[in-house]
Amino acid sequence: MVTVDTAAAFTTLENEYTPQYCLQLEAAYGPGMMSEGGAAGIEQIFGDVPLHGKRLLDIGAGLGGAACYLAAKYQARVTGLEVNSWMVSEATKRIPQELKNAVDFVLSTSNSNWPMASQSFDIIYSKGVLTHVSDKNELFVECRRLLKADGLLIITDWLSSESKKWGPNVARLVELEKLSLFAESESGYCATLERNGFSVLSVRDDSGSCIEWNRQIIARLQDPALRESHLKVMTELERVAAIEGYEAIIHAMEQGEARMVNLVAKVKDRGGPSPF
Ligand SMILES: C[S@@+](CC[C@H](N)C(=O)[O-])C[C@H]1O[C@@H](n2cnc3c(N)ncnc32)[C@H](O)[C@@H]1O
């Protein structure tokens, strides 16, 4: 059996997502965002799932862009969970005054025992995060505990092909960005969800949007009018490397080496009184 030292994994992630690196991601992805698509990318996570007034949990909330967007647009009450303590502070600082009662950010030090009451969320979502989690079992069990009986778990994540291996384009991205990305196939992902008490309702391939958004990011990073603002957060060498990284993502998606996939799952019938 493969065992994962979660504490070591979290320390690595903290090292990967330095403040400087996150500012560079934000320059590419837009204010508060550390993944592609901006508002369209956030909306696409949920499709036609109603969000108005819902209680939401964002796993890997980053700088908090999605949480604040959803609270403002849908009057949702959103908690963002993060393994990086500096991001919890930064995202908290950035909550607009009018959303202070609707959004909060909480530090996570493991993939279980999160400091929230059982069955308290309508929707748990995550965008561009779980590919960093090598063993998702514990985390899905915790999501099941936190979801209401009719709650939904909605994940947008990077998957590999069925080989469960990345290819040369993701390898180059990892080399450039020094990120830990764990390869998981669609069937493997669904099996892990099912094993941990979820029924998978839908799986949608969003790679086409991902390619388009990454093309837009490259255009922004190459725009001479934005050069000055980019150079405030990255050196010229870092800008060139970032462009190569986004090109690698496009090639990986075009060649089926990586896919951006949206999965919607619901809690399987708990069968009798709640065990939580
Ligand atoms: C690519 S960023 C995406 C951030 C945010 N979801 C967004 O779209 O802007 C990945 C984030 O996941 C966080 N993360 C990674 N593993 C995590 C875990 N097990 N629990 C919570 N957050 C995690 C990282 O610290 C980082 O902020």
The ligand as an SDF file (V2000), in Angstrom:
LIG
                    3D

 27 29  0  0  0  0  0  0  0  0999 V2000
   -3.9140   26.3120   -8.6880 C   0  0  0  0  0  0  0  0  0  0  0  0
   -4.2990   26.9580   -7.1140 S   0  0  0  0  0  0  0  0  0  0  0  0
   -6.0530   27.2400   -7.3210 C   0  0  0  0  0  0  0  0  0  0  0  0
   -6.6140   28.1870   -6.3040 C   0  0  0  0  0  0  0  0  0  0  0  0
   -8.0940   28.5490   -6.4910 C   0  0  0  0  0  0  0  0  0  0  0  0
   -8.9340   27.3700   -6.4450 N   0  0  0  0  0  0  0  0  0  0  0  0
   -8.3100   29.2940   -7.7730 C   0  0  0  0  0  0  0  0  0  0  0  0
   -8.8950   28.7300   -8.7090 O   0  0  0  0  0  0  0  0  0  0  0  0
   -7.9180   30.4650   -7.8180 O   0  0  0  0  0  0  0  0  0  0  0  0
   -4.2770   25.5340   -6.0470 C   0  0  0  0  0  0  0  0  0  0  0  0
   -4.5250   25.8630   -4.5880 C   0  0  0  0  0  0  0  0  0  0  0  0
   -4.8340   24.6650   -3.8810 O   0  0  0  0  0  0  0  0  0  0  0  0
   -4.2650   24.7330   -2.5880 C   0  0  0  0  0  0  0  0  0  0  0  0
   -4.2410   23.3310   -2.0650 N   0  0  0  0  0  0  0  0  0  0  0  0
   -3.5130   22.3060   -2.5000 C   0  0  0  0  0  0  0  0  0  0  0  0
   -3.7950   21.1740   -1.8150 N   0  0  0  0  0  0  0  0  0  0  0  0
   -4.7650   21.4800   -0.9380 C   0  0  0  0  0  0  0  0  0  0  0  0
   -5.4990   20.7450    0.0640 C   0  0  0  0  0  0  0  0  0  0  0  0
   -5.2580   19.4640    0.2950 N   0  0  0  0  0  0  0  0  0  0  0  0
   -6.4310   21.3960    0.7780 N   0  0  0  0  0  0  0  0  0  0  0  0
   -6.6880   22.7090    0.5520 C   0  0  0  0  0  0  0  0  0  0  0  0
   -6.0110   23.4650   -0.3680 N   0  0  0  0  0  0  0  0  0  0  0  0
   -5.0680   22.8660   -1.0930 C   0  0  0  0  0  0  0  0  0  0  0  0
   -2.9280   25.3990   -2.8370 C   0  0  0  0  0  0  0  0  0  0  0  0
   -2.3690   25.9420   -1.6850 O   0  0  0  0  0  0  0  0  0  0  0  0
   -3.3410   26.4670   -3.8530 C   0  0  0  0  0  0  0  0  0  0  0  0
   -3.7790   27.6460   -3.2390 O   0  0  0  0  0  0  0  0  0  0  0  0
  1  2  1  0
  2  3  1  0
  2 10  1  0
  3  4  1  0
  4  5  1  0
  5  6  1  0
  5  7  1  0
  7  8  2  0
  7  9  1  0
 10 11  1  0
 11 12  1  0
 11 26  1  0
 12 13  1  0
 13 14  1  0
 13 24  1  0
 14 15  1  0
 14 23  1  0
 15 16  2  0
 16 17  1  0
 17 18  1  0
 17 23  2  0
 18 19  1  0
 18 20  2  0
 20 21  1  0
 21 22  2  0
 22 23  1  0
 24 25  1  0
 24 26  1  0
 26 27  1  0
M  CHG  2   2   1   9  -1
M  END
$$$$
